[in-house]
Amino acid sequence: MNDKPHNKDKIDGKGVKDNGVKDNTEVQKDRDEENHYSIEWIGKKIDDLGVQLERVQIADYVALLNRPRRLFFLNLATGIARGIGIALGFTVFAATIIYILQKLGALNLPIIGDYIADLVKIVQAQLNVDRGFR
């Protein structure tokens, strides 16, 4: 025998019968697809694009690119500030590490203590040498 349904109803992949009549949501989807590229939709998308471009300040960036001298000085100031920040950050970091090593050296730890003490002595000697040249 034939296992197919005898009526003209279709069965989709989920086992639901489709009698060929569209309900309101399917009709609305079809209308939305037809109006998807309407003038109003394109106008709305262009407005959205304009808002996004204003949000990222693309006009200011383009204006900056049109003034190379200003761009040069801004990049120079940014580089100087970044260099000073890195130098100060490394100084604080190194001072903290040396301070911790001094405290660990004072604990007289068996194997590590000698190495830490030698390292602290080398750093302090270098600091004293640098002060002598000034």
N, C-alpha and C positions, 0 to 999 in steps of 0.2 A: 504494500500500500504506500501511498504518498504521505509523508510526514508533514508536509506544508499545510498551513491553515487553508480551509476551503473558501473563506470569505476573502474579500479584497483588502482587508486590513494588513498593514505592514507591521512587522515587529522589528524594533531597532535593537542595537547591541545590548541594551539593558533589559530586554524582555518586555518592553512596554509597547502596547499596540499604538500605531500611528494610522489614523483613518484618513489622513490627507487633509484634514481641516486644521487650519492654524488657529491657535488661541491668540488672545490679545497681546501677550508678551512677544510672541514670534512676529506678529504684524508690526509691533512697535520697533523691534530690532531691524526688520526690513526697512522701515521708514528711516531709522537712524543711519543705516548703511547707505541709503540713497542720498541723504542729506549730509553725509560725512564730509564731502568736499564742496559744500555750498559756499557761496560768497561770505555769508555770515561766519561760517566756521573758519574759513581762511583768515578773515579779518580778526577774529578772536585769537587765533594762533599768532598772528603778527603782533597783536597787542601784548600777548603773553611774552613773546620774544623780546619786545621792547622793554618790558618790566624787568626781565631777567638781565638784559644788557645794562640797564641802569643800576641794578643791584650789584653787579660786579665792577661797576664804574669803568667800563671800557672806554668811555669818552675821555676820562681823565688820563687813562693810560696812553691813549693815542696822542693826546695833547702833550704828554711828557715825552713821547718818542719824537715828536716834532720839534722839541727844544733840546738838542744834544748837549749844550753847555750845562743846562740845569740837570739833565740826567747824569752827566759826568760828576758834578759836584755832589749830588745826592748819593751816588754810589761811593764817592770818596769819603763822605761823612759816615756813611753806613759801614764802610770797611774799617775806618779808624775806630768807631765805636765798638765794632765787633772785636777788633784786636785788643783794645783796652779791657773789654769784658773778659776775654779769654785769659789775658795776663793776670788780671785780678783774681779770677776764679781759680787759676792754677796756683797762684800764690797762697790763697786761703787753703786750698786742698793740700798742698805740699806742707804748709805749716801745721795743719791738723795731723797729717801722717807723721811728721817728725815729732810732734808732741806725744802722740800715742807710742811711737817707738821709744822715746825717752822714758815714758812710764813703764813700758815693758822691760826696758834695760835695767830699771831700778829694782825690778822684781827678782833679778838674778835667776832667770830661768836657765836650766841646765845647758842645753846645746845652743839654743837660739840666743840666749843672753849675750854671749861673746860677739856674735855677728851683729846684733843690734847695737851693742856698745861701740864696736868699730865703726859702724855706719854713722852713728850720731857724732862720733869724734871727727870723722872725715867732713861731715856737713858743717860742724861748728868751726873746724879749721878753715874751711873754704870761706865761711862768713867772715872770719877774722882777717883773712887775706884780702878780701874785697874791701873791707873797711880801711885797711892800711893804704890803699891807693887813692883814697879820697882826701 
